[in-house]
């Protein structure tokens, strides 16, 4: 029965990995968020003033003087998006290329499921996992709002940040999915995803420190995700639409390539 429902089977097969990644990402995010009260001490303020401004910008630590600035930098600006990107790239690469490299794709396609439907449902399962991680992290931070004194951030701000994080993860999953579906090689999908993640991070936080490379930030998925302070100002339509558009385009291209090429089965 599961083989006839690629969506359910993909979620079932990935359940242990998804639970592990969810627990890890939520735990890391909650741990760093709970440090916010210590950031307001005079000792920590002095320590931060001693750091070079360029180094702080390289780590997306652009504003650590407010709860929104701290969460947007230390939690949503560094470790969490990097962990989400790693999970999304690995899951996207595995969606189609995993079975093809393992030699089991012919068994899956022997059931009454077309290539396009299989690919789309596999990606849908990946997207559900990413959304689950983003939502559970958002709920954990809302729960910490009172004890950790996240003043100035309402439920709407966390909802907007959750949406941006989910779209960010889906964009990287779509990239790995598209390369894996087009080539049948997980290594190529993982390499493409990792390469874009590294370049995107550098384009958002390091390259703009060089005169003449400020424009690179506008091409970065990290800027589409973080630009405009969603925690304070809500959903940023331009960034959200760019992430959503990139996801849709990559999924469409990957699915089309998968339906047309010869499979290594």
C-alpha positions as a Python dict, from the first residue, in 0.01 Angstrom:
ca = {
    (1, 'X'): (0, 0, 0),
    (2, 'X'): (280, 241, 91),
    (3, 'X'): (448, 181, -245),
    (4, 'X'): (135, 307, -419),
    (5, 'X'): (147, 632, -222),
    (6, 'X'): (490, 791, -275),
    (7, 'X'): (410, 1079, -42),
    (8, 'X'): (322, 860, 257),
    (9, 'X'): (608, 620, 186),
    (10, 'X'): (861, 905, 166),
    (11, 'X'): (744, 1041, 501),
    (12, 'X'): (749, 693, 652),
    (13, 'X'): (1100, 617, 527),
    (14, 'X'): (1234, 953, 651),
    (15, 'X'): (1059, 949, 989),
    (16, 'X'): (1367, 875, 1201),
    (17, 'X'): (1583, 1126, 1018),
    (18, 'X'): (1311, 1391, 1036),
    (19, 'X'): (1258, 1342, 1409),
    (20, 'X'): (1633, 1358, 1474),
    (21, 'X'): (1684, 1673, 1270),
    (22, 'X'): (1376, 1837, 1420),
    (23, 'X'): (1489, 1771, 1776),
    (24, 'X'): (1842, 1892, 1699),
    (25, 'X'): (1739, 2213, 1523),
    (26, 'X'): (1472, 2306, 1777),
    (27, 'X'): (1713, 2233, 2063),
    (28, 'X'): (1991, 2445, 1911),
    (29, 'X'): (1754, 2731, 1836),
    (30, 'X'): (1598, 2722, 2184),
    (31, 'X'): (1938, 2700, 2353),
    (32, 'X'): (2078, 3004, 2173),
    (33, 'X'): (1753, 3195, 2222),
    (34, 'X'): (1766, 3132, 2597),
    (35, 'X'): (2104, 3310, 2612),
    (36, 'X'): (1935, 3644, 2537),
    (37, 'X'): (1915, 3764, 2902),
    (38, 'X'): (2293, 3719, 2941),
    (39, 'X'): (2353, 3935, 2634),
    (40, 'X'): (2220, 4237, 2822),
    (41, 'X'): (2486, 4230, 3094),
    (42, 'X'): (2755, 4502, 3095),
    (43, 'X'): (3027, 4238, 3069),
    (44, 'X'): (2881, 4093, 2749),
    (45, 'X'): (2829, 4440, 2603),
    (46, 'X'): (3197, 4520, 2660),
    (47, 'X'): (3305, 4190, 2509),
    (48, 'X'): (3101, 4250, 2194),
    (49, 'X'): (3239, 4601, 2157),
    (50, 'X'): (3587, 4449, 2137),
    (51, 'X'): (3500, 4239, 1831),
    (52, 'X'): (3580, 4387, 1488),
    (53, 'X'): (3268, 4508, 1310),
    (54, 'X'): (3354, 4312, 997),
    (55, 'X'): (3373, 3988, 1193),
    (56, 'X'): (3032, 4048, 1350),
    (57, 'X'): (2883, 4118, 1008),
    (58, 'X'): (3040, 3801, 868),
    (59, 'X'): (2847, 3601, 1129),
    (60, 'X'): (2527, 3800, 1068),
    (61, 'X'): (2560, 3958, 1413),
    (62, 'X'): (2441, 4294, 1288),
    (63, 'X'): (2225, 4389, 1589),
    (64, 'X'): (2257, 4232, 1932),
    (65, 'X'): (2107, 4518, 2132),
    (66, 'X'): (1742, 4407, 2110),
    (67, 'X'): (1564, 4074, 2143),
    (68, 'X'): (1455, 4084, 1777),
    (69, 'X'): (1806, 4174, 1666),
    (70, 'X'): (1960, 3898, 1875),
    (71, 'X'): (1718, 3628, 1759),
    (72, 'X'): (1743, 3745, 1400),
    (73, 'X'): (2122, 3726, 1418),
    (74, 'X'): (2226, 3450, 1657),
    (75, 'X'): (1933, 3212, 1607),
    (76, 'X'): (1763, 3272, 1273),
    (77, 'X'): (2068, 3434, 1113),
    (78, 'X'): (2341, 3173, 1156),
    (79, 'X'): (2311, 2822, 1300),
    (80, 'X'): (1943, 2753, 1236),
    (81, 'X'): (1941, 2842, 864),
    (82, 'X'): (2265, 2652, 810),
    (83, 'X'): (2125, 2342, 979),
    (84, 'X'): (1798, 2374, 789),
    (85, 'X'): (1991, 2411, 462),
    (86, 'X'): (2194, 2096, 536),
    (87, 'X'): (1879, 1897, 613),
    (88, 'X'): (1696, 2035, 309),
    (89, 'X'): (1982, 1966, 69),
    (90, 'X'): (2027, 1610, 193),
    (91, 'X'): (1653, 1539, 177),
    (92, 'X'): (1614, 1698, -164),
    (93, 'X'): (1908, 1503, -305),
    (94, 'X'): (1765, 1179, -171),
    (95, 'X'): (1413, 1237, -304),
    (96, 'X'): (1478, 1090, -649),
    (97, 'X'): (1851, 1028, -685),
    (98, 'X'): (1861, 816, -368),
    (99, 'X'): (1648, 536, -511),
    (100, 'X'): (1812, 566, -851),
    (101, 'X'): (2163, 522, -711),
    (102, 'X'): (2044, 237, -489),
    (103, 'X'): (1897, 60, -793),
    (104, 'X'): (1545, 44, -647),
    (105, 'X'): (1380, 310, -862),
    (106, 'X'): (1265, 50, -1116),
    (107, 'X'): (1075, -130, -838),
    (108, 'X'): (899, 193, -740),
    (109, 'X'): (811, 280, -1100),
    (110, 'X'): (678, -71, -1159),
    (111, 'X'): (377, 33, -952),
    (112, 'X'): (101, 250, -1099),
    (113, 'X'): (274, 583, -1046),
    (114, 'X'): (409, 810, -1318),
    (115, 'X'): (747, 974, -1305),
    (116, 'X'): (611, 1327, -1266),
    (117, 'X'): (371, 1227, -988),
    (118, 'X'): (644, 1035, -809),
    (119, 'X'): (886, 1329, -823),
    (120, 'X'): (629, 1587, -712),
    (121, 'X'): (501, 1377, -423),
    (122, 'X'): (854, 1299, -309),
    (123, 'X'): (932, 1671, -302),
    (124, 'X'): (604, 1741, -124),
    (125, 'X'): (712, 1503, 153),
    (126, 'X'): (1043, 1689, 185),
    (127, 'X'): (855, 2020, 202),
    (128, 'X'): (629, 1889, 480),
    (129, 'X'): (936, 1795, 683),
    (130, 'X'): (1087, 2141, 640),
    (131, 'X'): (762, 2311, 737),
    (132, 'X'): (736, 2089, 1046),
    (133, 'X'): (1085, 2189, 1159),
    (134, 'X'): (1019, 2560, 1106),
    (135, 'X'): (681, 2551, 1284),
    (136, 'X'): (806, 2355, 1584),
    (137, 'X'): (1102, 2590, 1622),
    (138, 'X'): (868, 2889, 1605),
    (139, 'X'): (641, 2737, 1870),
    (140, 'X'): (939, 2666, 2095),
    (141, 'X'): (1053, 3029, 2073),
    (142, 'X'): (702, 3157, 2138),
    (143, 'X'): (702, 2940, 2449),
    (144, 'X'): (1032, 3098, 2557),
    (145, 'X'): (911, 3453, 2494),
    (146, 'X'): (803, 3512, 2852),
    (147, 'X'): (1087, 3345, 3047),
    (148, 'X'): (1358, 3480, 2813),
    (149, 'X'): (1199, 3827, 2789),
    (150, 'X'): (1172, 3859, 2411),
    (151, 'X'): (1026, 4208, 2437),
    (152, 'X'): (897, 4365, 2118),
    (153, 'X'): (835, 4038, 1933),
    (154, 'X'): (478, 3921, 1893),
    (155, 'X'): (331, 3598, 1763),
    (156, 'X'): (300, 3761, 1421),
    (157, 'X'): (674, 3821, 1408),
    (158, 'X'): (750, 3459, 1489),
    (159, 'X'): (492, 3347, 1231),
    (160, 'X'): (656, 3562, 964),
    (161, 'X'): (1002, 3430, 1053),
    (162, 'X'): (868, 3075, 1046),
    (163, 'X'): (732, 3129, 695),
    (164, 'X'): (1061, 3276, 574),
    (165, 'X'): (1259, 2989, 725),
    (166, 'X'): (1031, 2728, 565),
    (167, 'X'): (1058, 2896, 223),
    (168, 'X'): (1435, 2923, 264),
    (169, 'X'): (1466, 2551, 336),
    (170, 'X'): (1236, 2456, 50),
    (171, 'X'): (1443, 2660, -195),
    (172, 'X'): (1757, 2463, -108),
    (173, 'X'): (1566, 2136, -110),
    (174, 'X'): (1433, 2224, -455),
    (175, 'X'): (1784, 2294, -584),
    (176, 'X'): (1916, 1957, -465),
    (177, 'X'): (1599, 1786, -588),
    (178, 'X'): (1633, 1941, -934),
    (179, 'X'): (1998, 1843, -977),
    (180, 'X'): (1936, 1493, -841),
    (181, 'X'): (1630, 1441, -1060),
    (182, 'X'): (1813, 1569, -1368),
    (183, 'X'): (2133, 1368, -1317),
    (184, 'X'): (2037, 1073, -1098),
    (185, 'X'): (2345, 1144, -885),
    (186, 'X'): (2321, 1235, -517),
    (187, 'X'): (2680, 1360, -513),
    (188, 'X'): (2602, 1616, -783),
    (189, 'X'): (2288, 1728, -597),
    (190, 'X'): (2471, 1758, -265),
    (191, 'X'): (2759, 1945, -426),
    (192, 'X'): (2530, 2191, -602),
    (193, 'X'): (2331, 2257, -287),
    (194, 'X'): (2638, 2300, -69),
    (195, 'X'): (2806, 2525, -325),
    (196, 'X'): (2508, 2757, -352),
    (197, 'X'): (2468, 2763, 28),
    (198, 'X'): (2829, 2866, 82),
    (199, 'X'): (2827, 3126, -196),
    (200, 'X'): (2489, 3256, -81),
    (201, 'X'): (2611, 3300, 275),
    (202, 'X'): (2928, 3477, 161),
    (203, 'X'): (2729, 3699, -77),
    (204, 'X'): (2502, 3806, 206),
    (205, 'X'): (2754, 3866, 484),
    (206, 'X'): (3112, 3880, 354),
    (207, 'X'): (3119, 4004, -6),
    (208, 'X'): (2926, 4327, 72),
    (209, 'X'): (3213, 4431, 298),
    (210, 'X'): (3422, 4474, -16),
    (211, 'X'): (3354, 4792, -207),
    (212, 'X'): (3195, 4707, -539),
    (213, 'X'): (3043, 4376, -425),
    (214, 'X'): (2744, 4509, -234),
    (215, 'X'): (2522, 4404, -526),
    (216, 'X'): (2600, 4036, -452),
    (217, 'X'): (2370, 4049, -149),
    (218, 'X'): (2064, 4090, -371),
    (219, 'X'): (2136, 3753, -535),
    (220, 'X'): (2167, 3562, -209),
    (221, 'X'): (1893, 3330, -78),
    (222, 'X'): (2009, 3430, 271),
    (223, 'X'): (1921, 3792, 194),
    (224, 'X'): (1582, 3692, 52),
    (225, 'X'): (1525, 3502, 374),
    (226, 'X'): (1659, 3755, 628),
    (227, 'X'): (1628, 4090, 453),
    (228, 'X'): (1381, 4337, 599),
    (229, 'X'): (1368, 4192, 954),
    (230, 'X'): (1063, 3961, 937),
    (231, 'X'): (1065, 3925, 1318),
    (232, 'X'): (983, 4294, 1353),
    (233, 'X'): (824, 4400, 1026),
    (234, 'X'): (640, 4081, 932),
    (235, 'X'): (650, 3891, 604),
    (236, 'X'): (871, 4057, 342),
    (237, 'X'): (684, 4002, 12),
    (238, 'X'): (982, 4041, -220),
    (239, 'X'): (1205, 3796, -35),
    (240, 'X'): (924, 3547, 22),
    (241, 'X'): (819, 3555, -344),
    (242, 'X'): (1178, 3514, -464),
    (243, 'X'): (1222, 3206, -246),
    (244, 'X'): (885, 3066, -350),
    (245, 'X'): (948, 3141, -719),
    (246, 'X'): (1292, 2978, -708),
    (247, 'X'): (1141, 2670, -545),
    (248, 'X'): (863, 2638, -800),
    (249, 'X'): (1099, 2688, -1095),
    (250, 'X'): (1355, 2437, -970),
    (251, 'X'): (1093, 2173, -892),
    (252, 'X'): (938, 2218, -1237),
    (253, 'X'): (1276, 2196, -1413),
    (254, 'X'): (1384, 1893, -1211),
    (255, 'X'): (1056, 1711, -1268),
    (256, 'X'): (1063, 1780, -1641),
    (257, 'X'): (1420, 1654, -1669),
    (258, 'X'): (1334, 1341, -1470),
    (259, 'X'): (1040, 1254, -1695),
    (260, 'X'): (1246, 1282, -2014),
    (261, 'X'): (1579, 1118, -1947),
    (262, 'X'): (1691, 756, -1941),
    (263, 'X'): (1712, 623, -1588),
    (264, 'X'): (2009, 442, -1439),
    (265, 'X'): (1815, 148, -1298),
}
